[in-house]
């Protein structure tokens, strides 16, 4: 059965977690994809228990946190900040029953000049490290290729090869129709099948 979900990135500049939760509940959504940056703002004036209580009495449920970004070729300082945000996400996810965190490849002009083997190797390494952190919290990763060529992993084929190499039940793939279209105007739809 089809479920209706809402991604907070849709209106993130013009809304809040509290507002999105109320509107999604009011209009019959089944799931919400909470943004980690918006969640951090929400937790400045609310608690995780407030969020847990909301989901306990509501039809709408958490589905994924969006997102851990720029995971490839991090400097030690960048990696430390990424792991801090990721661990925060894992802790909150465990408390509210949020099953997934979406993980997104890096977008920079320099990184996009790397060859596919370098990107593959780094992605496999990073996803394994993040899965090591997430698994004790019962959280799964969903790796999302971003179709624009500025991102170092921009095709479903490339992302699926990476996910298959990671070969963990806790690491899967997000297939977003706009990213499939951006990559090659859906020319490779047979691969998705």
N, C-alpha and C positions, 0 to 999 in steps of 0.2 A: 504494500500500500504506500502511495506517495505521501511524504511528510513535507510540511512547509517549514522552511528555516529562514532565519534572518541573519545576515552578516552585518555586524555593526560598522564595518568600513563603509557601508552604503551612505550613511549620514553622519559620520564621525565628527565632522567639523560643526555640526548643528544639533548635536544631541548629547545625551549622557547615558550611562548604563541604567540608571534609575528610570529615566524616561523611556528608553528602549524596552526595558522589561515590562513596564506598564502598558505600553502600546502593543507590544507583541502578545501579551496576555489578552488584552482587550479584543484584538482582531484575530485571535485564533491560531497563532503560530504554534508549531509543535516544538521547535528548537531555536536556540540562539547561538550564534558564533560570537562570543565576547572578545573584544580587542583588549590585549594586555595593557596598553597605555591608558585606555579608558577605565579599565578595571583598577589600575593603580590610583587614578583620580577618585573613583568611587570609594575606595577603601580609606581615603583621607577623612571621610565623614561617616562611613558605615563600617561594619565589621563583616568578616567572612560568615559569622553566624547569621547576620541579617540576610545575606545572600542565600545561604543554605535554607533559612526559614522561608524565604520567598519561593524558592523552587519546590520546597516540601508541600506548600499549599496551592501551587499553581499548576496549570496544565503544561505550560512551557517548561522545557528542560534545557540545561546546558549541553552543547554538542561538541564544541571545539573552542580553543583559544587561538586567536589570530593576532599576531604570529611572531615567531622568532625569525628574524630577518638577517640577511647578510652573514650566512654561516660559513662561507668559504674563505680560506686563506686569511684568517684573522691574525692580527698581531696579538701578543700576549695580553695587552691591555684590553683590546676589543673582545678577546675570548673571555676574559674575566667578567666583563660587563654582560656579555651574552649569557654566560652560565648563571650569573646572579639573577637575571630576568627569567631565564628558563626555570631555575630552581624555584623562584617565587611562583611561577605559573604552575609547576608541578604540585607544590604544597597546597595552593588554593584549589586546583583541580581535584586533588584527592579529597579535600574537605567538602566540596559541593557536588561531587559525582560527575565531573566533566571528563569525558573519556579521552579526548584528543588535544594535542597541540600541533598546529600547523607550522611547518618549518620551511623557510623560503631561501633559495640560493642568493648569492651575492650579485649586486648590480653596481659595477664600476667600469669605466673605460679600460682600466688596466687589467682587471680580472678577465674581462671578455676576450683578451688577446691570448689567454692561456689555451693550450690545446685540450682536446676532449679527454685524453688520458689523464692529464694532470687534474682536471676538474673531477673526473670520475674517482680517482684515488682519494682526493681530498674530501669529496662528498661522502664516500663510504666511511672514511675515518671519522669524520665529524658526526655523522648520523649514529655510528656505533657509540661514540663517546656520549652523545646526548641520550641515547637509549639506555646506556648504563645508569645515567642519572634518573631517568624517568621511570624505569621499570619498578623500582622499589615503591614508588608512589601509585602504581597501577595505571600509569598514563602511557598512551601510545602516541607515536609521532606519525604525522602525515606530511610527506614531502611533496611540495607543490612546485612544479615547474612554472615559470612565468614566461609567457609566449614571446614577449618582446626580445629582440636579439641583444639588448643591453644586459640581460641577465645571463649568468654563466650556464645555467641549466634551463633551457627554454622549450624543450620538446618532451612530449609524453614518452617517446622512445628512450631518450637519454635518461629521464628520471626513473623510468621503470627498470632500466638496466642497473641503475645505482641501487634502487630498492631491492631488486633481486639479489644483487651481490651482498648487500647487508644481511639478507636472509634471516630476519628476525620477525617473529609474530608481532612484535611491538612497533614495527616500522612499515608503514604503508604509503599509499600514493593518493594525492588529491588531484582529481581531474576537473578543472574548471573550464567550462565551455568557452569563455572569453579568451583564456590563455591558449586553448587549442586553436581557436580561430586566429589569434594574433600571430602564432608561430608560422603557420603555413596556409592560412585560409581554409583549414580542414582538409587539405589535400591528402593527408595521411590517415583518413578515417578508418581504413582497413586495419591499420596497426592498433587502433583503439579497440576494435572488435577482438 
